[in-house]
Amino acid sequence: MSSRRPVEPRYSGRSTGPLPRSPAERLEPTRPAARRLRRRRFAHEPGASRGLFRVISGVFTLLVVLMVLAGAAALVLQSWIGAPGPLQAAKKVEIRRGEGAQEIAVRLERLGVISNQWLFTAGYRLVHVTGWADGGRSMSLKAGEYQIPKAASVRQVIDILVEGKTIIYRVTIPEGLTSWQIVEKLKSDPNLSGEIAEVPPEGTLLPASYDIQRGDERQKVIDKMSAEARKLAERMWSQRQKDLPLKSWEEAVVLASIVEKETGRNDERDKVAAVFVNRLRKNMRLDSDPTILYGLDGGKVAWGRSILKSEIGRKTAHNTYMIFGLPPTAICNPGKAAIEAVLNPASTKALYFVADGKGGHVFAETLKDHNANVQKYRAFERERAKSAAEAQNEKSEKSSEKGKGPGEVPWTPTTEPNKSKK
């Protein structure tokens, strides 16, 4: 038996692969070649990935370094702006509207509040970024007048200006002033600015103490007083006695303005209000002296002057000795206490009152009792005038009468109530 050598595969000259052994194999795709191509295509990818990783790693490292440097710089800056400042004593500083951070820094350095304007600017930028990161709250420097404490650090100064901790002033409007007098008082206040468009209607402003900042507009104060008066109306009108002879809040304010000028004592406002309410119910004239003065001079009235006999009978729209019922407008801006007294007057049948010479009044239900009280008051006045004359002759100082309200004159009707209708 002869030995046979195995048939070795044949290769063509144009291909590096083995020749197919059968027609079926010839029809099959050259999968081994494709796999080799795929391996060759991705042969360089591990090196490319490593290169990309190195780039990303380098960028990340750079960012970390920058963040560390920024954090270190921020800590150093925080230390600098937290150091005590150069002020030897507390100082008032005004920040004007429209000033930028750099302008403010220059002026603060010039005033000796801070030692370095650039440190202030850098500190403000840091605080601004911190505020943005903390929910985006506003970190702008606000205009106004500030009290900077002694040795205040840059950070303290920035916090004061950012939070708007301005110096608060107070403007006090006493009860019983007319609207014209209130406008004049606001005009003379040096802490306020701007003009007032017009004098508000009488009785539409609520006297009180109002907090203001230097530079606030006068018109805004007027608007605030008007708003507070409207709030008071909404709150108090619904709490009034239901049987009052008053048709509206405006009528209540008119009567309260008369009560305000008749007495300044808290313990008798409701009694004075009751007298006028009783007179309105009986269709009697109110016979209030302050209405004479307002009828003659309007808002520019001088409450302290005496009333002449000829003026009592001078008919004006407000003179309640000559008209029945309420005058057409209030005669001043009453306070809350006077309005409350009118809405809830005392339970009394009194129809008269007269000054007692001691800062208060005595009340009476009948004209006879009232006239007796008037005589007592006149005797007291004569005695006081005599003592004053003697004191003047002796060149000694005479003190003014205590407790007597401005412009108050004895109420001395000499006839029975007039019950005729208007």
C-alpha positions in Angstrom: 0.0 0.0 0.0 1.5 3.2 -1.2 1.6 6.1 1.2 -0.2 9.2 0.1 0.8 12.7 1.1 -2.0 15.0 2.3 -3.2 17.5 -0.3 -2.1 20.9 0.8 -4.5 23.8 0.3 -4.0 25.8 -2.8 -3.8 29.6 -2.8 -4.3 32.0 -5.6 -1.9 34.6 -6.5 -4.3 37.5 -5.8 -5.6 36.4 -2.4 -3.8 35.8 0.9 -6.5 33.4 2.1 -6.9 29.7 1.3 -8.8 28.7 -1.8 -12.3 27.2 -1.2 -12.5 23.5 -1.1 -15.9 23.2 -2.7 -18.3 25.3 -4.7 -20.5 25.7 -1.5 -17.5 27.1 0.4 -16.8 29.4 -2.5 -20.2 31.0 -2.1 -19.8 31.6 1.6 -18.6 35.2 2.7 -15.1 35.6 3.7 -15.8 36.0 7.4 -12.3 35.5 8.7 -11.2 38.4 6.6 -13.9 40.6 8.0 -13.0 39.7 11.5 -9.4 40.7 10.9 -10.5 44.0 9.4 -12.6 44.7 12.5 -9.7 43.9 14.8 -7.5 46.2 12.7 -10.0 49.0 12.8 -10.2 49.0 16.6 -6.6 48.3 17.1 -5.8 51.9 18.0 -8.9 52.7 20.2 -7.5 51.8 23.6 -4.8 54.4 23.1 -7.3 57.1 22.0 -9.4 56.5 25.1 -6.4 56.8 27.3 -5.5 60.1 25.6 -9.0 61.5 26.1 -9.0 60.4 29.7 -5.7 62.2 30.3 -7.2 65.5 28.8 -10.3 65.2 31.0 -8.2 64.4 34.0 -5.9 67.4 33.4 -8.9 69.8 33.0 -10.4 68.5 36.2 -7.2 68.8 38.0 -6.8 72.4 36.8 -10.4 73.2 38.0 -9.7 71.7 41.4 -6.5 73.8 41.6 -8.3 76.9 40.6 -11.1 76.2 43.1 -8.6 75.7 45.8 -6.8 78.9 44.9 -10.2 80.8 44.7 -11.2 79.4 48.1 -7.9 80.4 49.6 -8.2 83.9 48.1 -11.8 84.1 49.4 -10.7 83.1 52.9 -7.9 85.7 52.8 -10.4 88.4 51.5 -12.9 87.4 54.2 -10.2 87.9 56.8 -9.3 91.3 55.4 -12.9 92.6 55.2 -13.6 91.3 58.6 -10.8 93.3 60.3 -11.7 96.3 62.4 -12.1 99.6 60.4 -10.5 103.0 61.0 -13.5 104.8 62.5 -12.7 106.2 65.9 -16.3 107.0 66.6 -19.7 106.3 65.2 -20.5 108.4 62.1 -23.5 109.3 60.0 -23.1 108.5 56.3 -25.5 109.3 53.5 -25.7 107.1 50.4 -27.2 109.0 47.5 -29.7 107.4 45.0 -28.0 106.2 41.8 -24.5 105.8 43.3 -22.6 102.7 42.2 -20.4 100.5 44.4 -17.2 102.2 43.2 -18.6 105.7 43.9 -19.7 104.7 47.3 -16.3 103.1 48.0 -14.4 106.3 47.1 -16.6 108.4 49.3 -16.4 106.0 52.3 -12.6 106.0 52.0 -12.6 109.8 51.9 -14.8 110.0 54.9 -12.5 107.6 56.8 -15.1 104.9 57.2 -12.9 102.4 55.3 -9.2 102.3 54.8 -9.2 101.1 51.2 -11.8 101.5 48.4 -10.5 98.5 46.4 -10.9 96.2 49.4 -14.5 97.5 49.8 -15.2 96.9 46.1 -13.7 93.4 46.2 -15.6 92.5 49.4 -18.8 93.7 47.9 -18.3 91.5 44.9 -17.6 88.6 47.1 -20.8 89.3 49.1 -22.7 89.7 45.9 -21.6 86.3 44.6 -22.4 84.7 47.9 -25.9 86.2 47.9 -26.5 85.0 44.3 -25.5 81.5 45.3 -27.8 81.7 48.4 -31.1 81.7 46.5 -30.4 84.8 44.4 -31.4 87.3 47.1 -30.8 91.0 46.3 -27.4 92.3 47.5 -27.6 95.8 46.1 -26.3 98.8 48.1 -29.3 100.8 49.2 -29.6 104.6 49.3 -30.3 106.3 52.7 -28.7 107.7 55.8 -26.8 105.3 57.9 -25.2 105.2 61.3 -21.8 103.4 60.9 -20.6 102.2 64.3 -17.1 102.7 65.7 -14.3 100.5 64.1 -16.9 98.9 61.8 -15.2 96.4 59.4 -15.7 96.5 55.7 -18.0 93.5 56.0 -20.1 95.3 58.6 -20.4 98.4 56.4 -21.4 96.3 53.4 -24.0 94.4 55.5 -25.5 97.7 56.8 -25.8 99.1 53.3 -27.1 95.9 51.7 -29.8 95.4 54.4 -30.8 99.0 54.2 -30.5 99.6 58.0 -31.0 103.3 57.6 -31.5 105.9 60.4 -35.2 106.1 61.3 -36.6 109.5 62.0 -40.0 110.2 63.4 -42.5 112.9 62.3 -45.3 113.4 64.8 -48.5 115.0 63.7 -50.6 116.1 66.8 -54.3 115.6 66.9 -56.4 118.7 66.1 -54.3 120.3 63.3 -56.0 121.3 60.1 -54.8 119.8 56.9 -53.2 123.1 55.9 -51.2 123.1 59.2 -50.1 119.5 58.6 -48.9 120.3 55.1 -46.9 123.3 56.5 -45.4 121.1 59.3 -44.2 118.6 56.7 -42.8 121.3 54.5 -40.6 122.5 57.4 -39.2 119.1 58.2 -35.6 119.0 56.8 -35.6 115.2 56.6 -38.3 115.2 53.9 -38.1 116.1 50.3 -40.4 117.0 47.4 -43.6 118.9 47.2 -47.2 118.1 48.2 -49.6 118.2 45.3 -52.5 119.8 47.2 -53.9 120.3 50.7 -56.1 117.2 51.5 -59.7 117.7 52.5 -60.2 118.4 56.2 -60.5 115.3 58.4 -59.0 112.8 55.9 -55.6 112.5 57.6 -54.9 110.5 60.7 -52.7 112.3 63.2 -50.0 109.9 64.6 -46.3 109.4 64.7 -44.8 108.1 61.4 -41.4 106.6 60.8 -39.5 108.2 57.9 -36.0 108.1 56.4 -34.0 111.1 55.3 -35.0 112.0 51.8 -38.5 110.5 51.9 -41.1 112.4 49.9 -43.6 114.6 51.7 -46.4 113.4 49.4 -45.7 109.8 50.5 -46.2 110.8 54.1 -49.5 112.5 53.2 -50.6 109.4 51.3 -49.7 107.2 54.3 -51.8 109.4 56.6 -54.7 109.1 54.2 -54.4 105.4 54.0 -54.3 105.0 57.8 -57.4 107.1 58.1 -59.2 104.9 55.7 -58.1 101.8 57.6 -59.4 103.3 60.8 -62.8 104.0 59.2 -63.1 100.4 58.0 -62.3 99.1 61.5 -64.3 101.5 63.7 -67.4 102.4 61.8 -68.8 98.9 62.2 -68.3 99.1 66.0 -70.3 102.3 66.6 -73.5 102.5 68.7 -76.4 101.8 66.4 -78.7 104.6 67.5 -76.3 107.5 66.7 -77.7 110.5 64.8 -74.8 110.1 62.3 -75.4 108.9 58.8 -71.9 108.2 57.7 -68.2 108.0 58.7 -67.7 111.5 57.3 -70.3 112.9 59.7 -68.6 111.1 62.6 -65.3 112.6 61.6 -66.9 116.1 61.5 -68.3 115.7 65.0 -65.0 114.2 66.2 -63.1 117.2 65.0 -65.3 119.4 67.1 -64.8 117.2 70.2 -61.0 117.2 69.5 -60.9 121.0 69.7 -63.2 121.2 72.7 -61.2 119.1 75.1 -57.8 117.5 75.3 -58.6 115.2 78.2 -59.0 111.5 77.7 -61.3 111.1 80.7 -63.9 113.4 79.3 -64.0 113.1 75.5 -66.9 110.6 75.6 -68.8 113.0 77.9 -68.2 116.0 75.5 -69.2 113.8 72.6 -72.4 112.8 74.4 -73.4 116.4 74.9 -73.2 117.1 71.2 -74.9 113.8 70.3 -77.7 114.7 72.7 -78.0 118.1 71.1 -78.2 116.6 67.6 -81.0 114.3 68.8 -82.9 117.3 70.1 -82.2 119.4 67.0 -80.4 122.0 69.1 -77.5 124.1 67.8 -74.1 122.7 68.8 -72.9 126.1 69.9 -69.2 125.1 69.7 -66.6 127.9 69.9 -63.9 126.3 67.8 -66.4 126.2 64.8 -66.5 130.0 65.0 -62.8 130.3 64.5 -62.6 127.8 61.7 -65.5 129.4 59.9 -63.6 132.7 59.9 -60.1 131.6 59.0 -60.4 128.1 57.6 -57.4 125.9 57.7 -55.1 128.7 58.6 -57.0 129.3 61.8 -55.1 130.4 64.9 -56.6 128.2 67.6 -55.1 130.1 70.5 -56.8 133.5 69.9 -59.8 134.8 71.8 -63.2 135.1 70.2 -64.8 138.5 69.9 -68.5 139.0 70.7 -69.0 140.3 67.2 -67.6 137.1 65.7 -70.0 134.8 67.6 -73.0 136.2 65.6 -71.1 136.3 62.3 -72.8 133.7 60.0 -70.4 131.3 58.3 -70.9 127.7 57.0 -69.1 126.3 60.0 -70.4 128.6 62.9 -72.5 126.3 64.9 -73.9 129.2 66.9 -75.7 130.2 63.6 -76.4 126.9 61.9 -78.2 123.8 63.0 -76.7 120.4 62.8 -73.1 119.6 61.7 -70.9 122.0 59.7 -70.3 120.9 56.1 -66.7 119.7 56.8 -64.5 118.8 59.7 -62.7 121.7 61.4 -59.5 119.7 61.9 -58.0 116.2 61.7 -59.2 114.4 64.9 -57.3 111.6 66.5 -58.4 108.1 67.1 -59.6 108.8 70.7 -61.9 111.6 69.6 -63.4 109.5 66.9 -63.9 106.6 69.2 -65.6 108.9 71.7 -68.1 110.1 69.1 -68.9 106.5 67.9 -69.4 105.4 71.5 -70.3 108.4 73.6 -71.0 108.3 77.4 -74.4 107.5 78.7 -75.6 110.9 80.0 -78.4 113.4 79.5 -76.0 116.4 79.7 -76.7 119.2 77.2 -74.1 121.7 78.4 -70.5 122.0 79.6 -68.2 124.8 80.6 -64.5 125.0 81.6 -63.8 124.5 85.3 -60.6 126.5 85.2 -58.5 123.5 86.1 -58.1 122.0 82.7 -61.4 120.1 82.6 -65.1 120.8 82.3 -68.3 120.6 84.3 -71.4 119.2 82.8 -75.1 120.1 83.3 -78.4 118.7 82.1 -80.3 122.0 82.4 -79.7 125.6 81.4 -80.1 126.7 85.0 -77.4 124.5 86.3 -75.2 125.4 83.4 -75.6 129.1 84.0 -74.6 128.5 87.7 -71.5 126.7 86.5 -70.7 129.6 84.1 -70.9 132.1 87.0 -68.4 129.9 89.0 -66.0 129.9 86.1 -66.2 133.7 85.7 -65.5 134.2 89.4 -62.6 131.9 89.1 -61.3 133.9 86.1 -61.7 137.2 87.9 -59.8 135.9 90.8 -57.1 134.6 88.6 -56.9 137.9 86.7 -56.5 139.8 90.0 -53.7 137.5 91.1 -52.0 138.0 87.8 -52.2 141.7 88.0 -50.7 141.7 91.5 -48.0 139.4 90.4 -47.2 141.7 87.4 -47.0 144.7 89.7 -44.5 142.8 91.8 -42.6 142.0 88.6 -42.8 138.3 89.3 -43.2 135.8 86.6 -46.7 134.5 86.0 -47.0 130.9 84.8 -49.6 130.2 82.1 -52.8 128.5 83.0 -52.4 124.7 83.0 -54.7 122.4 81.1 -56.8 125.0 79.3 -57.3 123.8 75.7 -56.2 126.0 72.8 -58.7 128.6 71.8 -61.2 127.5 74.5 -63.7 130.1 75.6 -66.4 129.5 78.2 -69.6 128.1 76.7 -72.3 130.6 77.9 -75.6 130.1 76.1 -78.3 132.3 77.9 -81.4 130.9 76.4 -83.3 127.6 76.4 -82.4 125.1 73.6 -83.8 126.2 70.2 -85.8 123.2 69.1 -86.9 124.5 65.7 -85.9 122.6 62.7 -83.4 123.7 60.1 
